[in-house]
């Protein structure tokens, strides 16, 4: 399962932080990945967590550095136990970029 959000303008000073909550519980838990997808098509995994993390919500945060416009993609990958994938759940909630993720400076056409 993959979810991709809005496109954000370039940020090179590290002021942009994406915060989110995640829940990964169950005996056949897979992997949660957060991927930075740039307009040139390059992809960088900026957060990864695998396996059972317990029956509670955890806070995740990633600091963004990108010279191009980008989007954030959440990927939930199934666990490897044959026939028991239904015994685990991955959830994300309250994905929130900080104010540093936005800019009032126009983005050059070649960087959109």
Residue pairs with C-beta under 8 A, 6 or more apart in sequence:
1 75
1 76
2 73
2 74
2 75
2 76
3 73
3 74
3 92
4 37
4 71
4 72
4 73
4 74
5 71
5 72
5 73
5 95
6 71
7 39
7 69
7 70
7 71
8 16
8 64
8 69
8 70
8 71
8 72
8 97
8 101
8 102
9 69
9 102
9 103
9 105
9 107
10 66
10 67
10 68
10 69
10 70
10 103
10 107
10 111
11 64
11 65
11 66
11 100
11 101
11 103
12 65
12 66
12 67
13 100
14 63
14 64
14 65
15 98
15 100
15 101
16 63
16 64
16 97
16 98
16 100
16 101
17 61
17 62
17 63
17 64
17 97
17 98
17 100
17 101
18 34
18 61
18 62
18 64
18 72
18 95
18 96
18 97
18 98
18 101
19 59
19 60
19 61
19 94
19 95
19 96
19 97
19 98
20 34
20 59
20 60
20 61
20 74
20 92
20 93
20 94
20 95
20 96
21 57
21 58
21 59
21 60
21 92
21 93
21 94
22 32
22 49
22 53
22 57
22 58
22 60
22 90
22 91
22 92
22 93
23 53
23 55
23 56
23 57
23 58
23 89
23 90
23 91
23 92
23 93
24 32
24 49
24 51
24 52
24 53
24 58
24 88
24 89
24 90
25 52
25 53
25 54
25 55
25 88
25 89
26 52
26 79
26 87
26 88
26 89
27 52
27 81
27 84
27 87
27 88
28 79
28 80
28 81
28 84
28 85
28 87
28 88
29 50
29 51
29 52
29 53
29 79
29 88
29 90
30 50
30 76
30 77
30 78
30 79
30 80
30 85
30 88
30 90
31 48
31 49
31 50
31 75
31 76
31 77
32 47
32 48
32 49
32 50
32 74
32 75
32 76
32 77
32 90
32 92
33 45
33 47
33 48
33 74
33 75
33 77
34 45
34 46
34 47
34 48
34 60
34 62
34 72
34 73
34 74
34 75
35 43
35 44
35 45
35 46
35 72
35 73
35 74
35 75
36 43
36 44
36 46
36 62
36 64
36 66
36 70
36 72
36 73
37 43
37 70
37 71
37 72
37 73
38 44
38 66
38 68
38 69
38 70
39 68
39 69
39 70
39 111
39 112
40 68
43 73
46 62
46 64
47 60
47 62
49 60
52 88
57 93
64 70
64 101
67 111
68 111
69 107
69 111
69 112
72 95
74 92
74 95
76 90
78 85
79 85
79 88
81 87
